[in-house]
Amino acid sequence: MAKSRKTRDDVGERQQKRHRVRKLVGWTAAGLCVAAVVQELRKPQGERTWTGRVGGFVPYDLRWPVTEERVRAAVWDPKSDALFTPHAFGVGWSVNFARLLDLAEEALDGAKR
């Protein structure tokens, strides 16, 4: 009986940790979005591009409307060696699935040898 209770307690603790991590990620993302908007609003109106990097590191693109070309460039760019590319809209990175596919094929080819 005590072992069963411990297992339930462990599961509850893991769920609480996951919840805290999700909350932290959410607040971080919101903070980065606010920082990107503030960064743009501090520029003179004629110099606002609504694209850049927060803190010189995290990319953002807040241009509207989002175009098909930008979405494609963010998630499918076979010419790029980058696995992560700036989002088509928002703050952070997207996965370049063309590069991911290349890496998976290379790994499978290596495993066959």
Secondary structure by P-SEA (a helix, b strand, c coil): caaaaaaaaaaaaaaaaaaaaaaaaaaaaaaaaaaaaaaaaacccccccccccccccbbbbccccccaaaaaaacccccccccccccccccbbbbaaaaaaaaaaaaaaaaac
